[in-house]
Amino acid sequence: MTETQERLITEESDIEQAANCLKAMSHPLRLKILCVLGKDKVSVQEIVEQVGTTQSNISQHLGILRNKGILACKKDANRVYYYVDDQRTLQLIELMRELFCHR
């Protein structure tokens, strides 16, 4: 096994897990939600205002990201705040921006 291969994903179950998470992140609206959240805890209403779609649509996409373990949430009184659970996800988005957005 080469040094490069050692740093890549080799286990079939890990490949499946990574692909499922990337698939969840690859939807344009979900990627926009992740970019809106950044390093902050943001309420659903604030996400709706910044993303520009309905609350039910946002809630559906937040649920998908939460079920994949990409987002977590915290309840405070009658508000729910979402945040990126693992900050390395934001590093991945930064790498995607560098790779795909500045050509």
LOTOR-55521 format. One record per residue: residue number from 1; residue in one letter; x, y, z of N, C-alpha, C, CB in turn. Coordinates in nm, 3 decimals. Glycine has a CB too. Example, Ala and Ser with C-alpha at 12.3 -4.5 7.8 and 13.67 -1.06 7.14 Angstrom:
LOTOR-55521
1  A  1.319  -0.569  0.780  1.230  -0.450  0.780  1.320  -0.330  0.780  1.131  -0.447  0.905 $
2  S  1.285  -0.225  0.708  1.367  -0.106  0.714  1.290  0.003  0.787  1.408  -0.060  0.572 $
end
This chain:
LOTOR-55521
1  M  0.084  -0.118  0.000  0.000  0.000  0.000  0.089  0.124  0.000  -0.096  0.000  0.122 $
2  T  0.061  0.218  -0.090  0.141  0.340  -0.098  0.101  0.436  0.013  0.124  0.407  -0.235 $
3  E  0.185  0.538  0.033  0.157  0.638  0.137  0.024  0.709  0.108  0.271  0.740  0.145 $
4  T  -0.003  0.740  -0.018  -0.128  0.805  -0.054  -0.247  0.715  -0.023  -0.129  0.843  -0.202 $
5  Q  -0.236  0.587  -0.055  -0.345  0.493  -0.028  -0.371  0.480  0.122  -0.313  0.356  -0.088 $
6  E  -0.267  0.491  0.203  -0.283  0.480  0.348  -0.367  0.595  0.403  -0.147  0.477  0.416 $
7  R  -0.365  0.710  0.336  -0.440  0.826  0.384  -0.582  0.830  0.329  -0.367  0.953  0.347 $
8  L  -0.615  0.742  0.237  -0.748  0.740  0.178  -0.837  0.640  0.251  -0.740  0.705  0.029 $
9  I  -0.964  0.640  0.218  -1.060  0.550  0.281  -1.047  0.413  0.217  -1.205  0.605  0.269 $
10  T  -1.029  0.311  0.299  -1.011  0.176  0.245  -1.122  0.080  0.287  -0.878  0.121  0.288 $
11  E  -1.184  0.103  0.399  -1.290  0.014  0.448  -1.420  0.042  0.374  -1.310  0.030  0.601 $
12  E  -1.485  -0.063  0.327  -1.610  -0.049  0.251  -1.717  0.026  0.330  -1.663  -0.187  0.210 $
13  S  -1.730  -0.005  0.459  -1.832  0.062  0.541  -1.801  0.211  0.557  -1.842  -0.005  0.679 $
14  D  -1.673  0.246  0.567  -1.634  0.386  0.577  -1.661  0.460  0.446  -1.485  0.398  0.615 $
15  I  -1.637  0.393  0.334  -1.666  0.453  0.203  -1.815  0.482  0.191  -1.619  0.359  0.088 $
16  E  -1.897  0.387  0.233  -2.043  0.404  0.228  -2.087  0.520  0.317  -2.114  0.274  0.272 $
17  Q  -2.033  0.527  0.437  -2.066  0.635  0.531  -2.026  0.771  0.474  -1.998  0.612  0.667 $
18  A  -1.905  0.782  0.422  -1.859  0.908  0.365  -1.944  0.949  0.245  -1.711  0.897  0.323 $
19  A  -1.977  0.853  0.160  -2.059  0.882  0.042  -2.197  0.931  0.083  -2.072  0.757  -0.048 $
20  N  -2.256  0.871  0.184  -2.388  0.914  0.231  -2.385  1.056  0.287  -2.440  0.818  0.337 $
21  C  -2.280  1.089  0.361  -2.268  1.225  0.414  -2.244  1.326  0.303  -2.154  1.231  0.516 $
22  L  -2.158  1.292  0.208  -2.134  1.382  0.096  -2.260  1.401  0.012  -2.020  1.329  0.008 $
23  K  -2.337  1.295  -0.004  -2.462  1.304  -0.078  -2.557  1.401  -0.007  -2.528  1.164  -0.092 $
24  A  -2.564  1.393  0.125  -2.651  1.484  0.201  -2.604  1.628  0.186  -2.654  1.444  0.349 $
25  M  -2.474  1.649  0.188  -2.419  1.784  0.177  -2.426  1.839  0.035  -2.276  1.786  0.225 $
26  S  -2.440  1.752  -0.063  -2.428  1.797  -0.202  -2.552  1.868  -0.255  -2.398  1.679  -0.290 $
27  H  -2.664  1.859  -0.188  -2.783  1.932  -0.231  -2.757  2.082  -0.214  -2.911  1.887  -0.150 $
28  P  -2.783  2.164  -0.316  -2.752  2.307  -0.308  -2.812  2.377  -0.186  -2.799  2.376  -0.432 $
29  L  -2.934  2.346  -0.151  -2.997  2.411  -0.037  -2.931  2.368  0.094  -3.147  2.379  -0.033 $
30  R  -2.896  2.241  0.105  -2.830  2.194  0.227  -2.689  2.252  0.239  -2.824  2.040  0.229 $
31  L  -2.619  2.264  0.128  -2.487  2.326  0.132  -2.499  2.473  0.173  -2.417  2.315  -0.006 $
32  K  -2.602  2.540  0.124  -2.624  2.680  0.162  -2.655  2.690  0.311  -2.740  2.741  0.080 $
33  I  -2.734  2.598  0.364  -2.763  2.596  0.507  -2.634  2.581  0.587  -2.862  2.482  0.542 $
34  L  -2.548  2.490  0.546  -2.421  2.470  0.616  -2.336  2.597  0.613  -2.343  2.354  0.554 $
35  C  -2.337  2.666  0.500  -2.260  2.790  0.488  -2.321  2.900  0.574  -2.254  2.835  0.342 $
36  V  -2.453  2.905  0.586  -2.519  3.002  0.673  -2.484  2.975  0.819  -2.673  2.998  0.653 $
37  L  -2.481  2.848  0.857  -2.450  2.813  0.995  -2.306  2.846  1.030  -2.477  2.666  1.020 $
38  G  -2.213  2.808  0.944  -2.073  2.830  0.974  -2.040  2.775  1.112  -2.037  2.978  0.966 $
39  K  -1.976  2.857  1.194  -1.936  2.815  1.328  -2.037  2.856  1.435  -1.800  2.873  1.363 $
40  D  -2.153  2.909  1.391  -2.251  2.962  1.485  -2.364  2.863  1.514  -2.309  3.090  1.431 $
41  K  -2.437  2.892  1.621  -2.565  2.825  1.649  -2.672  2.921  1.598  -2.583  2.791  1.805 $
42  V  -2.755  2.875  1.505  -2.851  2.962  1.438  -2.990  2.902  1.451  -2.813  2.982  1.287 $
43  S  -3.089  2.988  1.480  -3.227  2.941  1.494  -3.285  2.908  1.357  -3.314  3.046  1.565 $
44  V  -3.388  2.824  1.359  -3.453  2.785  1.234  -3.505  2.910  1.162  -3.569  2.687  1.262 $
45  Q  -3.566  3.002  1.235  -3.620  3.123  1.173  -3.510  3.205  1.105  -3.693  3.209  1.277 $
46  E  -3.396  3.217  1.168  -3.284  3.290  1.107  -3.235  3.219  0.981  -3.168  3.305  1.207 $
47  I  -3.233  3.087  0.984  -3.192  3.011  0.866  -3.291  3.035  0.752  -3.183  2.859  0.898 $
48  V  -3.421  3.032  0.784  -3.525  3.057  0.684  -3.503  3.194  0.620  -3.666  3.049  0.747 $
49  E  -3.479  3.296  0.702  -3.460  3.432  0.651  -3.337  3.443  0.562  -3.449  3.531  0.767 $
50  Q  -3.228  3.378  0.600  -3.104  3.390  0.524  -3.101  3.304  0.399  -2.988  3.354  0.611 $
51  V  -3.168  3.189  0.403  -3.167  3.098  0.288  -3.274  3.136  0.188  -3.186  2.953  0.334 $
52  G  -3.389  3.183  0.239  -3.492  3.232  0.150  -3.586  3.127  0.095  -3.430  3.301  0.038 $
53  T  -3.631  3.037  0.180  -3.734  2.940  0.140  -3.826  2.919  0.260  -3.669  2.804  0.094 $
54  T  -3.920  2.829  0.249  -4.018  2.811  0.356  -3.959  2.737  0.476  -4.139  2.734  0.303 $
55  Q  -4.024  2.757  0.590  -3.978  2.690  0.711  -3.991  2.539  0.699  -4.056  2.741  0.833 $
56  S  -4.098  2.492  0.637  -4.114  2.346  0.624  -4.005  2.287  0.535  -4.253  2.312  0.566 $
57  N  -3.966  2.359  0.431  -3.859  2.312  0.343  -3.726  2.308  0.419  -3.847  2.403  0.218 $
58  I  -3.697  2.414  0.493  -3.574  2.420  0.573  -3.574  2.308  0.676  -3.560  2.558  0.643 $
59  S  -3.686  2.287  0.744  -3.693  2.183  0.847  -3.666  2.045  0.788  -3.829  2.185  0.915 $
60  Q  -3.717  2.021  0.670  -3.694  1.892  0.604  -3.545  1.871  0.577  -3.773  1.884  0.471 $
61  H  -3.478  1.974  0.525  -3.336  1.963  0.495  -3.251  1.957  0.622  -3.291  2.081  0.408 $
62  L  -3.291  2.031  0.725  -3.220  2.023  0.853  -3.228  1.881  0.909  -3.277  2.124  0.954 $
63  G  -3.344  1.819  0.896  -3.362  1.682  0.943  -3.269  1.584  0.874  -3.505  1.638  0.924 $
64  I  -3.253  1.601  0.744  -3.163  1.513  0.668  -3.020  1.530  0.717  -3.172  1.543  0.516 $
65  L  -2.976  1.654  0.733  -2.840  1.680  0.779  -2.819  1.630  0.922  -2.808  1.831  0.771 $
66  R  -2.921  1.645  1.005  -2.911  1.597  1.144  -2.906  1.444  1.148  -3.030  1.648  1.227 $
67  N  -2.987  1.379  1.066  -2.988  1.232  1.064  -2.856  1.173  1.016  -3.101  1.183  0.976 $
68  K  -2.782  1.246  0.935  -2.651  1.199  0.888  -2.540  1.234  0.986  -2.620  1.260  0.751 $
69  G  -2.574  1.303  1.096  -2.474  1.339  1.196  -2.392  1.461  1.160  -2.383  1.224  1.219 $
70  I  -2.438  1.536  1.060  -2.364  1.654  1.016  -2.401  1.774  1.104  -2.394  1.685  0.867 $
71  L  -2.528  1.782  1.143  -2.576  1.889  1.229  -2.622  1.834  1.363  -2.690  1.966  1.162 $
72  A  -2.621  1.921  1.461  -2.681  1.892  1.591  -2.768  2.012  1.625  -2.572  1.864  1.703 $
73  C  -2.852  1.997  1.725  -2.937  2.109  1.763  -2.946  2.120  1.914  -3.078  2.094  1.702 $
74  K  -2.982  2.241  1.956  -2.998  2.270  2.098  -3.127  2.348  2.113  -2.874  2.350  2.155 $
75  K  -3.212  2.305  2.207  -3.338  2.375  2.232  -3.317  2.476  2.344  -3.452  2.276  2.267 $
76  D  -3.372  2.595  2.323  -3.366  2.700  2.424  -3.504  2.765  2.428  -3.253  2.806  2.393 $
77  A  -3.579  2.737  2.532  -3.718  2.782  2.544  -3.797  2.731  2.425  -3.726  2.938  2.554 $
78  N  -3.850  2.822  2.343  -3.931  2.778  2.229  -3.855  2.785  2.097  -4.056  2.863  2.220 $
79  R  -3.726  2.801  2.101  -3.644  2.806  1.979  -3.551  2.686  1.972  -3.563  2.937  1.973 $
80  V  -3.524  2.646  1.848  -3.428  2.539  1.823  -3.312  2.599  1.745  -3.493  2.418  1.745 $
81  Y  -3.192  2.579  1.796  -3.072  2.631  1.732  -2.994  2.514  1.672  -2.984  2.711  1.832 $
82  Y  -2.954  2.529  1.548  -2.876  2.425  1.480  -2.732  2.471  1.467  -2.936  2.394  1.339 $
83  Y  -2.643  2.374  1.466  -2.501  2.403  1.448  -2.433  2.283  1.384  -2.433  2.439  1.583 $
84  V  -2.319  2.309  1.322  -2.239  2.203  1.260  -2.173  2.125  1.373  -2.132  2.260  1.159 $
85  D  -2.199  1.996  1.379  -2.156  1.914  1.492  -2.005  1.894  1.496  -2.224  1.779  1.486 $
86  D  -1.941  1.882  1.382  -1.796  1.858  1.375  -1.736  1.968  1.288  -1.763  1.715  1.318 $
87  Q  -1.650  2.048  1.346  -1.594  2.163  1.274  -1.512  2.123  1.152  -1.508  2.245  1.367 $
88  R  -1.471  1.997  1.144  -1.398  1.951  1.025  -1.488  1.955  0.902  -1.344  1.809  1.046 $
89  T  -1.620  1.950  0.922  -1.713  1.965  0.811  -1.695  2.101  0.746  -1.860  1.948  0.859 $
90  L  -1.674  2.204  0.826  -1.651  2.338  0.773  -1.518  2.344  0.698  -1.654  2.442  0.886 $
91  Q  -1.419  2.272  0.746  -1.291  2.266  0.674  -1.310  2.203  0.538  -1.186  2.187  0.755 $
92  L  -1.394  2.100  0.530  -1.425  2.036  0.403  -1.492  2.134  0.308  -1.514  1.912  0.425 $
93  I  -1.586  2.213  0.359  -1.653  2.313  0.276  -1.554  2.419  0.229  -1.769  2.380  0.353 $
94  E  -1.463  2.460  0.315  -1.360  2.556  0.276  -1.273  2.499  0.164  -1.272  2.594  0.397 $
95  L  -1.237  2.371  0.175  -1.158  2.307  0.069  -1.236  2.301  -0.062  -1.117  2.166  0.111 $
96  M  -1.366  2.272  -0.054  -1.448  2.269  -0.175  -1.454  2.407  -0.239  -1.591  2.219  -0.143 $
97  R  -1.465  2.512  -0.156  -1.467  2.649  -0.209  -1.336  2.679  -0.282  -1.489  2.751  -0.096 $
98  E  -1.224  2.645  -0.219  -1.093  2.668  -0.281  -1.078  2.591  -0.411  -0.981  2.631  -0.185 $
99  L  -1.124  2.468  -0.412  -1.107  2.382  -0.528  -1.202  2.417  -0.642  -1.127  2.238  -0.488 $
100  F  -1.328  2.446  -0.611  -1.429  2.459  -0.714  -1.475  2.602  -0.743  -1.546  2.379  -0.677 $
101  C  -1.451  2.696  -0.654  -1.512  2.829  -0.670  -1.416  2.939  -0.715  -1.572  2.870  -0.541 $
102  H  -1.289  2.917  -0.713  -1.192  3.021  -0.751  -1.104  2.971  -0.863  -1.106  3.063  -0.630 $
103  R  -1.162  2.959  -0.979  -1.084  2.908  -1.093  -1.034  3.021  -1.177  -1.168  2.814  -1.179 $
end
